[in-house]
Amino acid sequence: MMDVEQIIQTKSFHSQQQRTVIHLLLVGNRISELVGQALKPFGVSMQQFNVLRILRGQKDTPSNLNTLNERMITRMSNTTRLVDKLLERGYVSRTVCASNRRKIEIMLTSAGSEVLSKMDTVVREVEHELMQNMTEEEMKTLNLLLNQIN
């Protein structure tokens, strides 16, 4: 296991704050890389995976672009494009709301639900790989500490 100083090849940081922020960025990038690689065979980005999980969480209640944007892990302005790509693959459906024609409703399709279950499996494997050296108690403590940043 390499130390953050070894990874970025430096002897010191200006402060413990700087070291911590850089370390968090490195860990975040590593997680993004591994999850991205796991999702690559499905032709889905992490953001698209996130949209699919949000829609699954809505159960049978349609969502809209605003709701998706609010609940995204990485908030972005291109949610429409993410949904368009998922629509092309048949993973989501998009309809005009009957009671408000200005509102677009987005739902997870059965094909989307099926492929999402497969993605869940590979992402869980990545999560296990990343966290295998930590105990349940250490993960709880880490989450409490991260809450202080958020």
C-alpha positions in Angstrom: 0.0 0.0 0.0 1.6 3.3 -1.2 1.5 6.4 0.8 0.1 9.6 -0.8 3.6 11.1 -0.8 4.9 8.1 -2.8 1.9 8.3 -5.3 2.5 11.9 -6.2 6.2 11.8 -5.6 6.6 14.6 -3.1 8.4 14.7 0.3 6.0 17.1 2.0 2.8 19.1 1.8 2.2 22.7 2.9 -0.3 21.5 5.6 -2.2 18.4 6.8 -5.2 20.0 5.1 -3.5 20.0 1.7 -2.4 16.4 2.2 -5.9 15.3 3.1 -7.6 17.1 0.2 -5.1 15.7 -2.3 -5.5 12.2 -0.7 -9.3 12.4 -1.0 -8.9 13.5 -4.7 -6.6 10.5 -5.4 -9.0 8.1 -3.7 -12.0 9.6 -5.6 -10.1 9.2 -8.9 -9.2 5.6 -8.1 -12.9 4.8 -7.3 -14.0 6.5 -10.5 -11.5 4.6 -12.6 -12.4 1.2 -11.1 -16.2 1.7 -11.3 -15.8 3.2 -14.8 -13.9 0.1 -15.9 -16.5 -2.2 -14.4 -19.3 -0.4 -16.3 -17.4 -0.2 -19.6 -18.6 -3.6 -20.9 -22.2 -2.3 -20.5 -21.4 0.8 -22.6 -22.7 3.0 -19.7 -20.9 5.8 -17.9 -20.9 6.3 -14.1 -23.4 9.2 -14.6 -25.7 7.0 -16.7 -25.5 4.3 -14.0 -26.4 6.9 -11.4 -29.5 7.9 -13.4 -30.6 4.3 -13.7 -30.2 3.8 -10.0 -32.2 7.0 -9.2 -35.0 5.8 -11.5 -35.1 2.4 -9.9 -35.4 4.1 -6.5 -38.4 6.0 -7.7 -40.2 2.6 -8.0 -43.2 3.1 -10.3 -43.2 6.9 -9.9 -42.0 8.7 -13.0 -39.1 11.1 -12.6 -38.2 14.3 -14.4 -34.9 15.9 -15.4 -35.0 18.3 -12.4 -35.4 15.4 -9.9 -32.6 13.5 -11.6 -30.3 16.5 -11.5 -31.0 17.1 -7.8 -30.2 13.5 -6.8 -27.2 12.9 -9.0 -23.9 12.2 -7.2 -22.1 14.4 -9.8 -24.5 17.2 -10.7 -24.2 18.2 -14.3 -26.0 20.2 -16.9 -26.1 17.5 -19.5 -28.7 15.3 -17.8 -30.8 15.5 -20.9 -28.0 14.0 -23.0 -27.5 11.2 -20.4 -31.2 10.3 -20.6 -31.1 10.5 -24.4 -28.3 7.9 -24.5 -30.2 5.6 -22.1 -33.4 6.1 -24.2 -31.4 5.0 -27.3 -30.4 1.8 -25.5 -34.0 1.1 -24.4 -33.1 1.4 -20.7 -35.5 4.3 -20.0 -38.7 5.6 -21.4 -39.7 9.3 -21.8 -43.2 10.5 -22.1 -45.1 13.8 -21.9 -47.1 14.1 -18.7 -50.9 13.8 -19.4 -51.8 16.5 -16.8 -49.0 18.9 -17.6 -47.8 18.9 -21.2 -44.6 20.8 -20.3 -43.5 18.1 -18.0 -41.5 15.1 -19.3 -41.7 11.9 -17.3 -38.8 9.4 -17.3 -39.0 5.8 -16.1 -36.8 2.8 -16.0 -37.8 0.1 -18.5 -37.7 -3.6 -17.8 -34.6 -3.8 -20.1 -33.0 -1.1 -18.0 -33.9 -2.8 -14.8 -32.4 -6.1 -16.0 -29.1 -4.6 -17.2 -28.9 -2.5 -14.0 -29.0 -5.7 -11.9 -26.0 -7.0 -13.8 -24.2 -3.7 -13.4 -25.0 -3.8 -9.6 -23.1 -7.1 -9.4 -19.9 -5.8 -11.0 -20.0 -2.5 -9.0 -20.5 -4.5 -5.8 -17.4 -6.5 -6.6 -15.5 -3.2 -7.1 -16.8 -1.9 -3.8 -15.7 -5.0 -2.1 -12.2 -4.8 -3.7 -11.8 -1.2 -2.6 -13.0 -1.7 1.0 -11.7 -5.2 1.7 -8.9 -3.9 4.0 -11.3 -2.0 6.3 -13.6 -3.4 9.0 -17.2 -2.5 9.2 -16.4 -0.2 12.2 -13.6 1.6 10.3 -16.0 2.2 7.4 -18.6 3.7 9.8 -15.9 5.9 11.4 -14.7 7.0 7.9 -18.2 7.9 6.9 -18.7 10.0 10.1 -15.4 11.8 9.3 -16.4 12.4 5.7 -19.8 13.8 6.9 -17.8 16.6 8.6 -16.4 17.6 5.2 -19.7 17.4 3.4 
